[in-house]
Amino acid sequence: TGLFVLDADTTLPLPPSDGPVRPRQLSQSYYLNVCTPGYSLAFVDWDYWQKHIDWMALNGINLPLALTGEEWVWSQVWSE
């Protein structure tokens, strides 16, 4: 599926509260791979990230890959 990004001023109606309920089959939803942050998302701005984070939340993503800053942490760990 493609990424659907809304304008910041767009408001969607809430679905009816009596709609079907689909329980999660797994407790975690993993998202992204090691190439995505370096190739596809390396040069996006904060406005994009805000929308992307909202999209992840709306789709139940609760375990996105987060490599940003990892190199700094490793350099601190191994330099001690």
C-alpha positions in Angstrom: 0.0 0.0 0.0 1.1 3.6 -0.6 1.7 6.2 2.0 -1.2 8.5 2.4 -0.3 11.9 3.8 -3.0 14.5 4.7 -2.5 18.2 4.8 -2.2 19.6 8.2 -5.5 21.4 7.9 -7.4 18.2 6.9 -9.8 16.7 9.4 -11.4 13.3 8.9 -14.7 12.2 10.4 -14.4 9.6 13.2 -15.7 6.2 12.3 -18.8 5.0 14.1 -18.1 3.6 17.6 -20.3 0.6 17.0 -18.2 -0.6 14.0 -16.4 -4.0 13.8 -13.6 -4.7 16.2 -10.6 -6.5 15.0 -8.3 -7.5 17.9 -4.5 -7.5 17.2 -3.0 -10.9 16.5 0.4 -9.7 17.6 1.4 -7.3 20.4 4.0 -5.5 18.2 3.9 -4.1 14.7 7.4 -3.7 13.3 7.9 -1.1 10.6 10.8 0.1 8.3 14.0 -1.7 7.5 17.7 -0.7 7.7 17.8 0.8 4.2 14.7 3.1 4.5 16.2 5.7 6.9 19.4 6.0 4.9 17.9 6.1 1.4 14.2 7.1 1.5 14.0 9.2 4.6 17.4 10.7 4.9 16.5 14.2 3.6 12.9 14.7 4.8 12.0 17.6 7.0 10.2 17.7 10.3 6.8 18.5 8.7 7.1 15.2 6.9 8.1 13.3 10.0 5.2 14.7 12.0 2.7 13.4 9.4 4.6 10.1 9.1 4.5 9.5 12.8 0.8 10.3 12.8 0.4 7.8 10.0 2.3 5.1 12.0 0.1 5.7 15.0 -3.1 5.5 13.0 -2.0 2.2 11.5 -1.0 0.7 14.9 2.7 0.8 14.4 4.3 0.5 17.8 7.8 -0.7 16.9 9.4 1.5 14.2 13.1 1.0 13.5 14.9 4.0 15.0 18.6 4.1 13.9 18.9 7.9 14.3 21.6 8.6 16.8 22.7 5.0 17.1 26.2 5.6 15.8 26.7 8.3 18.5 25.7 5.9 21.2 28.0 3.2 20.0 30.9 5.7 19.7 30.3 6.7 23.3 30.1 3.1 24.5 33.3 1.9 22.7 35.4 5.0 23.6 35.1 4.5 27.3 
